[in-house]
Each structure stands twice: as structure tokens, then as C-alpha cells.
């Protein structure tokens, strides 16, 4: 199964979700993208993930487009506060409503990271049980 994680800039939440999924759900694929991609993954996100053994330094944000959507079996938005991240004709988007850590304190970035880790862990368990 291929999971697409979406957020506005593809520089924080969706990048973390992709990294967690790649490690927690072997045999499945993760993609992440954004409606308005940033130039780079946010440095505090890179640092927060580095603390727990993930290297996001080489990742580059990408724009969501029809080709990216078509690769995905399941689409998850980090937050539908931006309609551009959740409204794709013909596609159901699961909304996780996770706070955007951009511009927040490093402690907030860690909190968001840990919330995403828990959500992805639950998703990986659902996939193993065949109920995703």
C-alpha cells in the first residue's frame, strides 16, 4: 500500500510522517507532498527528528500534483485548515488535524513530532491487521 502524507509546505509534518512510516511499515511505501512546497525541510524539524535517529537533511519538499495523487492508495492530510491540502476531486482524504509547528518553539516541534509518531504507529498497526 502507498500512503501519501500531505501538508501545506511539505517541510514539517508530512516529512516527519513519511520518515516514521518508512521505518514502521516495511513493505509499504510513503510519499509526502505539499500544496505550497517550501524551499527546504524546516531546520527545527530536521533537528527534532535527528534527536531520535532520523536524518531528514537530504529531503526536499515537493508539490502535490495529479501524478503524486495517482500513486497513492490512501491520502492523509496533516490538517485540513487549508482547502488546497484536502480537496481533491475523486479522492477521500483522511484528516489528522495536527498543529503546524512552523514558527513555534522547539518544544512544540518535539510535541508535534511525538503526536505524528503515535498516529503513524497506529496506522502501521492497522495495516498489519489489514484494516487501513
C-alpha positions in Angstrom: 0.0 0.0 0.0 1.2 3.5 -0.8 0.3 6.3 1.7 0.5 10.0 0.7 1.1 12.4 3.6 0.1 16.0 2.8 0.6 19.4 4.4 0.9 22.9 3.1 4.7 23.2 2.7 5.9 19.6 2.9 8.6 20.9 5.2 7.5 19.6 8.6 4.5 17.4 9.5 4.3 15.4 6.3 8.0 14.9 6.1 8.0 13.5 9.7 5.1 11.3 8.9 6.8 9.9 5.8 10.0 9.2 7.8 8.1 7.4 10.6 6.0 5.4 8.1 9.1 4.2 6.1 10.6 2.8 9.3 7.4 1.4 10.9 5.6 -0.1 7.9 8.1 -2.2 5.9 6.7 -3.5 2.7 4.6 -0.3 2.2 5.5 3.0 0.5 5.2 6.5 1.8 5.2 9.7 -0.2 4.9 13.3 1.1 4.0 16.5 -0.7 2.5 19.9 -0.2 0.2 22.4 -1.8 2.9 25.2 -1.5 6.2 23.5 -1.0 8.9 25.3 0.9 12.5 25.5 -0.4 13.7 23.1 2.3 12.6 21.0 5.2 12.4 23.3 8.3 15.7 23.1 10.3 13.9 22.6 13.7 12.1 19.6 12.2 15.4 18.2 10.9 16.9 18.7 14.4 13.9 17.2 16.3 14.0 14.1 14.1 17.8 13.8 14.4 17.3 13.6 18.2 15.5 10.3 17.7 17.7 8.8 14.9 16.1 10.1 11.7 18.1 12.1 9.1 15.8 14.4 7.1 18.6 16.7 5.9 18.7 15.4 2.4 14.9 15.5 1.8 13.4 18.1 -0.5 9.7 19.3 -0.3 7.7 18.5 -3.4 4.4 19.8 -4.8 1.3 17.6 -4.8 0.0 17.0 -8.3 -2.2 14.5 -10.1 0.7 12.1 -10.7 1.6 12.1 -6.9 -2.1 11.6 -6.0 -2.5 8.8 -8.5 0.4 6.9 -6.9 -1.3 6.8 -3.5 -3.7 4.2 -2.3 -4.6 6.3 0.8 -4.2 10.1 1.3 -3.7 11.6 4.8 -3.6 15.3 5.5 -1.8 16.7 8.5 -4.5 19.4 8.7 -7.4 20.5 6.6 -7.2 24.1 7.7 -6.1 24.8 4.1 -8.6 23.5 1.5 -5.8 23.2 -1.0 -4.4 20.3 1.1 -7.7 18.4 1.4 -9.9 19.0 -1.6 -9.1 16.6 -4.5 -12.0 15.6 -6.7 -12.5 11.9 -6.6 -10.1 11.3 -3.6 -11.1 10.7 0.0 -8.6 12.5 2.3 -8.2 11.4 5.9 -7.6 14.5 8.1 -5.3 14.1 11.1 -5.7 17.8 12.2 -2.1 18.1 13.5 -1.0 21.5 14.5 1.6 23.2 12.2 4.8 23.5 14.1 6.2 26.2 11.7 7.4 29.2 13.7 6.7 27.5 17.1 9.2 26.7 19.9 11.5 23.7 19.6 9.5 22.1 22.4 6.3 22.5 20.3 8.1 20.9 17.3 9.0 17.9 19.6 5.4 17.6 20.8 4.1 17.6 17.2 6.8 15.1 16.2 5.7 12.7 19.0 2.0 13.1 18.1 2.8 12.2 14.5 4.9 9.2 15.6 1.9 7.9 17.6 -0.5 8.4 14.7 1.8 6.7 12.2 2.4 3.8 14.7 -1.4 3.3 14.9 -1.6 3.4 11.1 1.1 0.8 10.8 -0.7 -1.4 13.2 -3.9 -1.0 11.2 -2.1 -2.0 8.0 -0.6 -5.1 9.7 -4.1 -6.1 10.8 -5.5 -5.4 7.3 -7.9 -2.6 8.4 -6.2 0.5 7.0 
